[in-house]
Protein backbone atom coordinates (compact mmCIF):
# COMPACT_ATOMS: atom_id res chain seq x y z
CA UNK A 1 0.00 0.00 0.00
CA UNK A 2 1.10 3.56 -0.66
CA UNK A 3 2.56 5.27 2.43
CA UNK A 4 3.08 8.82 1.15
CA UNK A 5 1.08 10.94 1.20
CA UNK A 6 -0.87 9.37 4.06
CA UNK A 7 -4.32 8.94 2.56
CA UNK A 8 -7.11 8.40 5.09
CA UNK A 9 -7.56 4.69 5.75
CA UNK A 10 -11.31 5.17 6.14
CA UNK A 11 -11.39 6.78 2.67
CA UNK A 12 -9.60 3.74 1.23
CA UNK A 13 -11.91 1.30 2.98
CA UNK A 14 -15.02 3.16 1.81
CA UNK A 15 -13.76 3.13 -1.78
CA UNK A 16 -12.89 -0.55 -1.50
CA UNK A 17 -16.37 -1.31 -0.22
CA UNK A 18 -18.02 0.53 -3.11
CA UNK A 19 -15.78 -1.29 -5.57
CA UNK A 20 -16.50 -4.69 -4.02
CA UNK A 21 -20.25 -4.07 -4.13
CA UNK A 22 -20.12 -2.97 -7.77
CA UNK A 23 -18.13 -6.07 -8.71
CA UNK A 24 -19.82 -8.82 -6.72
CA UNK A 25 -23.27 -7.89 -5.38
CA UNK A 26 -26.72 -7.79 -6.95
CA UNK A 27 -29.00 -5.94 -6.87
CA UNK A 28 -26.93 -2.79 -6.43
CA UNK A 29 -27.61 -0.38 -3.58
CA UNK A 30 -25.18 2.12 -5.09
CA UNK A 31 -23.24 1.31 -8.25
CA UNK A 32 -19.83 2.97 -8.13
CA UNK A 33 -18.44 1.15 -11.13
CA UNK A 34 -15.30 3.32 -11.15
CA UNK A 35 -14.22 2.80 -7.53
CA UNK A 36 -12.01 -0.19 -8.37
CA UNK A 37 -9.79 2.10 -10.46
CA UNK A 38 -8.42 3.89 -7.40
CA UNK A 39 -6.46 0.76 -6.53
CA UNK A 40 -3.62 -1.04 -8.24
CA UNK A 41 -4.14 -4.79 -8.38
CA UNK A 42 -1.63 -5.21 -5.56
CA UNK A 43 -3.24 -2.57 -3.36
CA UNK A 44 -6.73 -3.98 -3.94
CA UNK A 45 -5.62 -7.50 -3.03
CA UNK A 46 -3.70 -6.30 0.01
CA UNK A 47 -6.58 -4.27 1.41
CA UNK A 48 -9.04 -7.09 0.73
CA UNK A 49 -6.82 -9.51 2.65
CA UNK A 50 -6.52 -7.02 5.51
CA UNK A 51 -10.30 -6.62 5.69
CA UNK A 52 -10.86 -10.38 5.60
CA UNK A 53 -8.46 -10.74 8.52
CA UNK A 54 -10.64 -8.36 10.56
CA UNK A 55 -13.42 -10.96 10.80
CA UNK A 56 -12.27 -12.36 14.19
CA UNK A 57 -12.63 -8.88 15.66
CA UNK A 58 -15.98 -7.98 14.10
CA UNK A 59 -17.59 -11.40 14.47
CA UNK A 60 -15.54 -14.08 16.23
CA UNK A 61 -18.64 -16.27 16.19
CA UNK A 62 -18.47 -16.36 12.34
CA UNK A 63 -14.87 -17.52 12.03
CA UNK A 64 -15.73 -21.22 11.97
CA UNK A 65 -18.18 -20.64 9.10
CA UNK A 66 -15.81 -18.41 7.06
CA UNK A 67 -12.52 -20.26 6.97
CA UNK A 68 -11.33 -19.06 3.54
CA UNK A 69 -10.46 -15.46 2.69
CA UNK A 70 -13.25 -14.99 0.15
CA UNK A 71 -16.05 -15.97 2.53
CA UNK A 72 -14.52 -13.95 5.38
CA UNK A 73 -14.28 -10.89 3.15
CA UNK A 74 -17.86 -11.31 1.94
CA UNK A 75 -19.17 -11.39 5.50
CA UNK A 76 -17.18 -8.28 6.48
CA UNK A 77 -18.34 -6.42 3.39
CA UNK A 78 -22.01 -7.32 3.75
CA UNK A 79 -22.00 -6.56 7.46
CA UNK A 80 -20.07 -3.26 7.43
CA UNK A 81 -20.32 -1.85 3.90
CA UNK A 82 -23.95 -0.82 4.26
CA UNK A 83 -23.09 2.61 5.70
CA UNK A 84 -21.00 3.78 2.76
CA UNK A 85 -23.38 2.44 0.12
CA UNK A 86 -26.63 3.73 1.56
CA UNK A 87 -25.36 7.19 2.50
CA UNK A 88 -23.82 7.65 -0.96
CA UNK A 89 -27.09 6.58 -2.58
CA UNK A 90 -29.07 8.91 -0.32
CA UNK A 91 -26.78 11.87 -1.06
CA UNK A 92 -26.87 11.45 -4.83
CA UNK A 93 -30.64 10.87 -4.84
CA UNK A 94 -30.99 14.09 -2.86
CA UNK A 95 -28.66 15.88 -5.28
CA UNK A 96 -30.77 14.95 -8.29
CA UNK A 97 -33.85 16.19 -6.44
CA UNK A 98 -32.40 19.60 -5.55
CA UNK A 99 -30.81 20.17 -8.97
CA UNK A 100 -34.37 20.25 -10.26
CA UNK A 101 -35.04 22.86 -7.57
CA UNK A 102 -32.19 25.12 -8.65
CA UNK A 103 -28.96 23.82 -7.13
CA UNK A 104 -26.02 24.64 -9.39
CA UNK A 105 -23.01 23.72 -7.23
CA UNK A 106 -22.20 20.41 -5.53
CA UNK A 107 -19.74 20.61 -2.64
CA UNK A 108 -18.47 17.25 -1.34
CA UNK A 109 -17.02 17.69 2.15
CA UNK A 110 -14.53 14.96 3.03
CA UNK A 111 -14.74 13.75 -0.57
CA UNK A 112 -12.22 10.95 -0.15
CA UNK A 113 -12.08 8.85 -3.31
CA UNK A 114 -15.48 9.95 -4.64
CA UNK A 115 -16.01 9.31 -8.36
CA UNK A 116 -19.09 11.44 -9.04
CA UNK A 117 -17.39 13.94 -11.38
CA UNK A 118 -16.15 11.08 -13.58
CA UNK A 119 -19.13 8.75 -13.18
CA UNK A 120 -21.89 11.27 -13.92
CA UNK A 121 -20.78 13.47 -16.82
CA UNK A 122 -24.47 14.07 -17.59
CA UNK A 123 -24.84 15.97 -14.31
CA UNK A 124 -21.83 18.16 -15.04
CA UNK A 125 -23.91 19.91 -17.67
CA UNK A 126 -25.90 21.43 -14.80
CA UNK A 127 -23.52 21.76 -11.84
CA UNK A 128 -19.94 22.46 -10.80
CA UNK A 129 -18.38 20.05 -8.29
CA UNK A 130 -16.10 21.13 -5.43
CA UNK A 131 -14.25 18.33 -3.64
CA UNK A 132 -13.16 19.43 -0.17
CA UNK A 133 -10.78 17.16 1.74
CA UNK A 134 -7.59 16.90 3.76
CA UNK A 135 -4.53 17.80 1.67
CA UNK A 136 -2.91 14.37 2.12
CA UNK A 137 -5.94 12.41 0.93
CA UNK A 138 -6.46 14.83 -1.95
CA UNK A 139 -2.82 14.60 -2.99
CA UNK A 140 -3.11 10.81 -3.14
CA UNK A 141 -6.25 11.10 -5.25
CA UNK A 142 -4.74 13.58 -7.71
CA UNK A 143 -1.64 11.44 -8.10
CA UNK A 144 -3.81 8.41 -8.81
CA UNK A 145 -5.83 10.40 -11.37
CA UNK A 146 -2.58 11.22 -13.16
CA UNK A 147 -1.57 7.54 -13.13
CA UNK A 148 -4.96 6.58 -14.60
CA UNK A 149 -4.67 9.36 -17.17
CA UNK A 150 -8.18 10.54 -16.36
CA UNK A 151 -8.83 14.03 -17.68
CA UNK A 152 -10.10 16.39 -14.98
CA UNK A 153 -13.39 17.96 -16.09
CA UNK A 154 -13.38 21.78 -16.02
CA UNK A 155 -16.43 21.61 -13.73
CA UNK A 156 -14.40 19.77 -11.03
CA UNK A 157 -12.53 21.84 -8.44
CA UNK A 158 -10.24 20.46 -5.71
CA UNK A 159 -10.26 22.29 -2.37
CA UNK A 160 -7.61 21.05 0.10
CA UNK A 161 -8.52 21.94 3.70
CA UNK A 162 -7.95 20.70 7.24
CA UNK A 163 -11.30 21.18 9.00
CA UNK A 164 -9.58 21.49 12.38
CA UNK A 165 -7.42 24.42 11.22
CA UNK A 166 -9.48 26.32 8.64
CA UNK A 167 -13.11 27.28 8.19
CA UNK A 168 -15.03 25.92 5.23
CA UNK A 169 -16.05 29.39 4.05
CA UNK A 170 -12.43 30.56 3.96
CA UNK A 171 -11.39 27.52 1.93
CA UNK A 172 -14.20 27.90 -0.61
CA UNK A 173 -13.48 31.61 -1.04
CA UNK A 174 -10.14 30.61 -2.59
CA UNK A 175 -12.00 28.83 -5.41
CA UNK A 176 -14.53 29.51 -8.15
CA UNK A 177 -17.37 28.77 -5.71
CA UNK A 178 -20.16 31.36 -6.09
CA UNK A 179 -21.96 32.08 -2.79
CA UNK A 180 -24.84 33.67 -4.72
CA UNK A 181 -25.84 30.36 -6.33
CA UNK A 182 -27.93 27.74 -4.57
CA UNK A 183 -25.72 24.79 -3.71
CA UNK A 184 -25.90 21.24 -2.42
CA UNK A 185 -23.36 20.06 0.16
CA UNK A 186 -22.75 16.44 1.15
CA UNK A 187 -20.83 15.60 4.30
CA UNK A 188 -20.64 11.84 4.61
CA UNK A 189 -18.75 9.70 7.08
CA UNK A 190 -17.06 12.69 8.72
CA UNK A 191 -19.08 14.00 11.68
CA UNK A 192 -18.28 10.89 13.75
CA UNK A 193 -14.57 11.68 13.79
CA UNK A 194 -14.74 15.37 14.76
CA UNK A 195 -15.47 16.95 18.11
CA UNK A 196 -18.89 18.52 18.56
CA UNK A 197 -17.60 22.08 18.32
CA UNK A 198 -15.85 21.43 14.99
CA UNK A 199 -19.02 19.82 13.57
CA UNK A 200 -21.17 22.84 14.42
CA UNK A 201 -18.47 25.28 13.32
CA UNK A 202 -18.44 23.58 9.92
CA UNK A 203 -22.24 23.57 9.68
CA UNK A 204 -22.30 27.24 10.71
CA UNK A 205 -19.69 28.01 8.09
CA UNK A 206 -21.87 26.26 5.51
CA UNK A 207 -24.88 28.34 6.57
CA UNK A 208 -22.81 31.52 6.35
CA UNK A 209 -21.39 30.97 2.87
CA UNK A 210 -24.24 29.16 1.09
CA UNK A 211 -27.11 31.03 -0.54
CA UNK A 212 -30.51 30.88 1.12
CA UNK A 213 -32.27 27.71 0.00
CA UNK A 214 -29.04 25.70 -0.29
CA UNK A 215 -28.98 22.17 1.14
CA UNK A 216 -26.65 19.94 3.12
CA UNK A 217 -26.88 16.18 3.65
CA UNK A 218 -24.85 14.53 6.41
CA UNK A 219 -24.88 11.34 8.44
CA UNK A 220 -24.35 11.09 12.18
CA UNK A 221 -24.30 8.70 15.10
CA UNK A 222 -26.91 9.03 17.81
CA UNK A 223 -25.87 9.32 21.44
CA UNK A 224 -26.68 5.69 22.21
CA UNK A 225 -23.73 4.68 20.04
CA UNK A 226 -21.43 6.04 22.76
CA UNK A 227 -23.32 4.40 25.63
CA UNK A 228 -21.76 1.01 26.31
CA UNK A 229 -25.04 -0.30 27.71
CA UNK A 230 -27.11 0.77 24.68
CA UNK A 231 -24.73 0.60 21.71
CA UNK A 232 -25.14 -2.36 19.38
CA UNK A 233 -22.37 -4.92 19.25
CA UNK A 234 -21.71 -4.10 15.59
CA UNK A 235 -21.23 -0.39 16.26
CA UNK A 236 -19.04 -0.99 19.32
CA UNK A 237 -16.78 -3.27 17.31
CA UNK A 238 -16.62 -0.71 14.50
CA UNK A 239 -15.59 2.00 16.97
CA UNK A 240 -12.87 -0.21 18.39
CA UNK A 241 -11.54 -0.95 14.89
CA UNK A 242 -11.19 2.68 13.78
CA UNK A 243 -9.66 3.65 17.13
CA UNK A 244 -6.93 1.09 16.61
CA UNK A 245 -5.90 2.75 13.33
CA UNK A 246 -5.83 6.22 14.88
CA UNK A 247 -9.19 7.55 13.65
CA UNK A 248 -11.44 7.30 16.75
CA UNK A 249 -15.12 8.20 16.65
CA UNK A 250 -15.82 11.14 18.94
CA UNK A 251 -19.27 12.66 18.50
CA UNK A 252 -22.94 11.78 18.39
CA UNK A 253 -26.19 13.76 18.40
CA UNK A 254 -29.68 13.42 19.79
CA UNK A 255 -32.15 13.03 16.89
CA UNK A 256 -34.89 14.58 19.03
CA UNK A 257 -33.01 17.85 19.55
CA UNK A 258 -31.07 18.11 16.29
CA UNK A 259 -33.68 20.33 14.57
CA UNK A 260 -33.53 22.87 17.40
CA UNK A 261 -29.73 22.85 17.45
CA UNK A 262 -29.55 23.40 13.70
CA UNK A 263 -32.12 26.21 13.86
CA UNK A 264 -29.76 28.16 16.12
CA UNK A 265 -27.26 28.36 13.25
CA UNK A 266 -29.75 29.17 10.49
CA UNK A 267 -30.52 25.67 9.22
CA UNK A 268 -33.94 24.04 8.91
CA UNK A 269 -33.98 20.25 9.21
CA UNK A 270 -35.92 18.85 6.23
CA UNK A 271 -35.26 15.15 6.70
CA UNK A 272 -33.91 13.07 9.56
CA UNK A 273 -33.91 9.37 8.69
CA UNK A 274 -33.47 6.86 11.54
CA UNK A 275 -32.04 3.38 10.90
CA UNK A 276 -35.54 1.90 10.53
CA UNK A 277 -36.36 4.27 7.66
CA UNK A 278 -32.95 3.71 6.04
CA UNK A 279 -33.57 -0.04 6.22
CA UNK A 280 -36.95 0.32 4.53
CA UNK A 281 -35.71 2.68 1.82
CA UNK A 282 -32.43 1.00 0.82
CA UNK A 283 -32.35 -2.58 2.11
CA UNK A 284 -35.90 -3.91 2.11
CA UNK A 285 -36.24 -7.31 0.48
CA UNK A 286 -32.53 -8.10 0.33
CA UNK A 287 -31.61 -11.70 1.03
CA UNK A 288 -27.89 -11.12 1.66
CA UNK A 289 -26.24 -9.61 4.73
CA UNK A 290 -26.71 -5.93 3.83
CA UNK A 291 -28.87 -4.02 6.30
CA UNK A 292 -28.97 -0.56 7.84
CA UNK A 293 -26.50 0.18 10.60
CA UNK A 294 -27.76 0.69 14.10
CA UNK A 295 -27.39 4.25 15.51
CA UNK A 296 -26.62 5.89 12.15
CA UNK A 297 -28.98 8.58 10.85
CA UNK A 298 -29.15 10.59 7.61
CA UNK A 299 -30.05 14.28 7.84
CA UNK A 300 -30.85 16.91 5.21
CA UNK A 301 -31.03 20.58 6.16
CA UNK A 302 -31.60 23.79 4.22
CA UNK A 303 -30.27 27.32 4.76
CA UNK A 304 -33.31 29.13 6.11
CA UNK A 305 -32.14 32.72 6.37
C-alpha positions as semicolon CSV with decimal commas, in nm:
position;residue;x (nm);y (nm);z (nm)
1;X;0,000;0,000;0,000
2;X;0,110;0,356;-0,066
3;X;0,256;0,527;0,243
4;X;0,308;0,882;0,115
5;X;0,108;1,094;0,120
6;X;-0,087;0,937;0,406
7;X;-0,432;0,894;0,256
8;X;-0,711;0,840;0,509
9;X;-0,756;0,469;0,575
10;X;-1,131;0,517;0,614
11;X;-1,139;0,678;0,267
12;X;-0,960;0,374;0,123
13;X;-1,191;0,130;0,298
14;X;-1,502;0,316;0,181
15;X;-1,376;0,313;-0,178
16;X;-1,289;-0,055;-0,150
17;X;-1,637;-0,131;-0,022
18;X;-1,802;0,053;-0,311
19;X;-1,578;-0,129;-0,557
20;X;-1,650;-0,469;-0,402
21;X;-2,025;-0,407;-0,413
22;X;-2,012;-0,297;-0,777
23;X;-1,813;-0,607;-0,871
24;X;-1,982;-0,882;-0,672
25;X;-2,327;-0,789;-0,538
26;X;-2,672;-0,779;-0,695
27;X;-2,900;-0,594;-0,687
28;X;-2,693;-0,279;-0,643
29;X;-2,761;-0,038;-0,358
30;X;-2,518;0,212;-0,509
31;X;-2,324;0,131;-0,825
32;X;-1,983;0,297;-0,813
33;X;-1,844;0,115;-1,113
34;X;-1,530;0,332;-1,115
35;X;-1,422;0,280;-0,753
36;X;-1,201;-0,019;-0,837
37;X;-0,979;0,210;-1,046
38;X;-0,842;0,389;-0,740
39;X;-0,646;0,076;-0,653
40;X;-0,362;-0,104;-0,824
41;X;-0,414;-0,479;-0,838
42;X;-0,163;-0,521;-0,556
43;X;-0,324;-0,257;-0,336
44;X;-0,673;-0,398;-0,394
45;X;-0,562;-0,750;-0,303
46;X;-0,370;-0,630;0,001
47;X;-0,658;-0,427;0,141
48;X;-0,904;-0,709;0,073
49;X;-0,682;-0,951;0,265
50;X;-0,652;-0,702;0,551
51;X;-1,030;-0,662;0,569
52;X;-1,086;-1,038;0,560
53;X;-0,846;-1,074;0,852
54;X;-1,064;-0,836;1,056
55;X;-1,342;-1,096;1,080
56;X;-1,227;-1,236;1,419
57;X;-1,263;-0,888;1,566
58;X;-1,598;-0,798;1,410
59;X;-1,759;-1,140;1,447
60;X;-1,554;-1,408;1,623
61;X;-1,864;-1,627;1,619
62;X;-1,847;-1,636;1,234
63;X;-1,487;-1,752;1,203
64;X;-1,573;-2,122;1,197
65;X;-1,818;-2,064;0,910
66;X;-1,581;-1,841;0,706
67;X;-1,252;-2,026;0,697
68;X;-1,133;-1,906;0,354
69;X;-1,046;-1,546;0,269
70;X;-1,325;-1,499;0,015
71;X;-1,605;-1,597;0,253
72;X;-1,452;-1,395;0,538
73;X;-1,428;-1,089;0,315
74;X;-1,786;-1,131;0,194
75;X;-1,917;-1,139;0,550
76;X;-1,718;-0,828;0,648
77;X;-1,834;-0,642;0,339
78;X;-2,201;-0,732;0,375
79;X;-2,200;-0,656;0,746
80;X;-2,007;-0,326;0,743
81;X;-2,032;-0,185;0,390
82;X;-2,395;-0,082;0,426
83;X;-2,309;0,261;0,570
84;X;-2,100;0,378;0,276
85;X;-2,338;0,244;0,012
86;X;-2,663;0,373;0,156
87;X;-2,536;0,719;0,250
88;X;-2,382;0,765;-0,096
89;X;-2,709;0,658;-0,258
90;X;-2,907;0,891;-0,032
91;X;-2,678;1,187;-0,106
92;X;-2,687;1,145;-0,483
93;X;-3,064;1,087;-0,484
94;X;-3,099;1,409;-0,286
95;X;-2,866;1,588;-0,528
96;X;-3,077;1,495;-0,829
97;X;-3,385;1,619;-0,644
98;X;-3,240;1,960;-0,555
99;X;-3,081;2,017;-0,897
100;X;-3,437;2,025;-1,026
101;X;-3,504;2,286;-0,757
102;X;-3,219;2,512;-0,865
103;X;-2,896;2,382;-0,713
104;X;-2,602;2,464;-0,939
105;X;-2,301;2,372;-0,723
106;X;-2,220;2,041;-0,553
107;X;-1,974;2,061;-0,264
108;X;-1,847;1,725;-0,134
109;X;-1,702;1,769;0,215
110;X;-1,453;1,496;0,303
111;X;-1,474;1,375;-0,057
112;X;-1,222;1,095;-0,015
113;X;-1,208;0,885;-0,331
114;X;-1,548;0,995;-0,464
115;X;-1,601;0,931;-0,836
116;X;-1,909;1,144;-0,904
117;X;-1,739;1,394;-1,138
118;X;-1,615;1,108;-1,358
119;X;-1,913;0,875;-1,318
120;X;-2,189;1,127;-1,392
121;X;-2,078;1,347;-1,682
122;X;-2,447;1,407;-1,759
123;X;-2,484;1,597;-1,431
124;X;-2,183;1,816;-1,504
125;X;-2,391;1,991;-1,767
126;X;-2,590;2,143;-1,480
127;X;-2,352;2,176;-1,184
128;X;-1,994;2,246;-1,080
129;X;-1,838;2,005;-0,829
130;X;-1,610;2,113;-0,543
131;X;-1,425;1,833;-0,364
132;X;-1,316;1,943;-0,017
133;X;-1,078;1,716;0,174
134;X;-0,759;1,690;0,376
135;X;-0,453;1,780;0,167
136;X;-0,291;1,437;0,212
137;X;-0,594;1,241;0,093
138;X;-0,646;1,483;-0,195
139;X;-0,282;1,460;-0,299
140;X;-0,311;1,081;-0,314
141;X;-0,625;1,110;-0,525
142;X;-0,474;1,358;-0,771
143;X;-0,164;1,144;-0,810
144;X;-0,381;0,841;-0,881
145;X;-0,583;1,040;-1,137
146;X;-0,258;1,122;-1,316
147;X;-0,157;0,754;-1,313
148;X;-0,496;0,658;-1,460
149;X;-0,467;0,936;-1,717
150;X;-0,818;1,054;-1,636
151;X;-0,883;1,403;-1,768
152;X;-1,010;1,639;-1,498
153;X;-1,339;1,796;-1,609
154;X;-1,338;2,178;-1,602
155;X;-1,643;2,161;-1,373
156;X;-1,440;1,977;-1,103
157;X;-1,253;2,184;-0,844
158;X;-1,024;2,046;-0,571
159;X;-1,026;2,229;-0,237
160;X;-0,761;2,105;0,010
161;X;-0,852;2,194;0,370
162;X;-0,795;2,070;0,724
163;X;-1,130;2,118;0,900
164;X;-0,958;2,149;1,238
165;X;-0,742;2,442;1,122
166;X;-0,948;2,632;0,864
167;X;-1,311;2,728;0,819
168;X;-1,503;2,592;0,523
169;X;-1,605;2,939;0,405
170;X;-1,243;3,056;0,396
171;X;-1,139;2,752;0,193
172;X;-1,420;2,790;-0,061
173;X;-1,348;3,161;-0,104
174;X;-1,014;3,061;-0,259
175;X;-1,200;2,883;-0,541
176;X;-1,453;2,951;-0,815
177;X;-1,737;2,877;-0,571
178;X;-2,016;3,136;-0,609
179;X;-2,196;3,208;-0,279
180;X;-2,484;3,367;-0,472
181;X;-2,584;3,036;-0,633
182;X;-2,793;2,774;-0,457
183;X;-2,572;2,479;-0,371
184;X;-2,590;2,124;-0,242
185;X;-2,336;2,006;0,016
186;X;-2,275;1,644;0,115
187;X;-2,083;1,560;0,430
188;X;-2,064;1,184;0,461
189;X;-1,875;0,970;0,708
190;X;-1,706;1,269;0,872
191;X;-1,908;1,400;1,168
192;X;-1,828;1,089;1,375
193;X;-1,457;1,168;1,379
194;X;-1,474;1,537;1,476
195;X;-1,547;1,695;1,811
196;X;-1,889;1,852;1,856
197;X;-1,760;2,208;1,832
198;X;-1,585;2,143;1,499
199;X;-1,902;1,982;1,357
200;X;-2,117;2,284;1,442
201;X;-1,847;2,528;1,332
202;X;-1,844;2,358;0,992
203;X;-2,224;2,357;0,968
204;X;-2,230;2,724;1,071
205;X;-1,969;2,801;0,809
206;X;-2,187;2,626;0,551
207;X;-2,488;2,834;0,657
208;X;-2,281;3,152;0,635
209;X;-2,139;3,097;0,287
210;X;-2,424;2,916;0,109
211;X;-2,711;3,103;-0,054
212;X;-3,051;3,088;0,112
213;X;-3,227;2,771;0,000
214;X;-2,904;2,570;-0,029
215;X;-2,898;2,217;0,114
216;X;-2,665;1,994;0,312
217;X;-2,688;1,618;0,365
218;X;-2,485;1,453;0,641
219;X;-2,488;1,134;0,844
220;X;-2,435;1,109;1,218
221;X;-2,430;0,870;1,510
222;X;-2,691;0,903;1,781
223;X;-2,587;0,932;2,144
224;X;-2,668;0,569;2,221
225;X;-2,373;0,468;2,004
226;X;-2,143;0,604;2,276
227;X;-2,332;0,440;2,563
228;X;-2,176;0,101;2,631
229;X;-2,504;-0,030;2,771
230;X;-2,711;0,077;2,468
231;X;-2,473;0,060;2,171
232;X;-2,514;-0,236;1,938
233;X;-2,237;-0,492;1,925
234;X;-2,171;-0,410;1,559
235;X;-2,123;-0,039;1,626
236;X;-1,904;-0,099;1,932
237;X;-1,678;-0,327;1,731
238;X;-1,662;-0,071;1,450
239;X;-1,559;0,200;1,697
240;X;-1,287;-0,021;1,839
241;X;-1,154;-0,095;1,489
242;X;-1,119;0,268;1,378
243;X;-0,966;0,365;1,713
244;X;-0,693;0,109;1,661
245;X;-0,590;0,275;1,333
246;X;-0,583;0,622;1,488
247;X;-0,919;0,755;1,365
248;X;-1,144;0,730;1,675
249;X;-1,512;0,820;1,665
250;X;-1,582;1,114;1,894
251;X;-1,927;1,266;1,850
252;X;-2,294;1,178;1,839
253;X;-2,619;1,376;1,840
254;X;-2,968;1,342;1,979
255;X;-3,215;1,303;1,689
256;X;-3,489;1,458;1,903
257;X;-3,301;1,785;1,955
258;X;-3,107;1,811;1,629
259;X;-3,368;2,033;1,457
260;X;-3,353;2,287;1,740
261;X;-2,973;2,285;1,745
262;X;-2,955;2,340;1,370
263;X;-3,212;2,621;1,386
264;X;-2,976;2,816;1,612
265;X;-2,726;2,836;1,325
266;X;-2,975;2,917;1,049
267;X;-3,052;2,567;0,922
268;X;-3,394;2,404;0,891
269;X;-3,398;2,025;0,921
270;X;-3,592;1,885;0,623
271;X;-3,526;1,515;0,670
272;X;-3,391;1,307;0,956
273;X;-3,391;0,937;0,869
274;X;-3,347;0,686;1,154
275;X;-3,204;0,338;1,090
276;X;-3,554;0,190;1,053
277;X;-3,636;0,427;0,766
278;X;-3,295;0,371;0,604
279;X;-3,357;-0,004;0,622
280;X;-3,695;0,032;0,453
281;X;-3,571;0,268;0,182
282;X;-3,243;0,100;0,082
283;X;-3,235;-0,258;0,211
284;X;-3,590;-0,391;0,211
285;X;-3,624;-0,731;0,048
286;X;-3,253;-0,810;0,033
287;X;-3,161;-1,170;0,103
288;X;-2,789;-1,112;0,166
289;X;-2,624;-0,961;0,473
290;X;-2,671;-0,593;0,383
291;X;-2,887;-0,402;0,630
292;X;-2,897;-0,056;0,784
293;X;-2,650;0,018;1,060
294;X;-2,776;0,069;1,410
295;X;-2,739;0,425;1,551
296;X;-2,662;0,589;1,215
297;X;-2,898;0,858;1,085
298;X;-2,915;1,059;0,761
299;X;-3,005;1,428;0,784
300;X;-3,085;1,691;0,521
301;X;-3,103;2,058;0,616
302;X;-3,160;2,379;0,422
303;X;-3,027;2,732;0,476
304;X;-3,331;2,913;0,611
305;X;-3,214;3,272;0,637
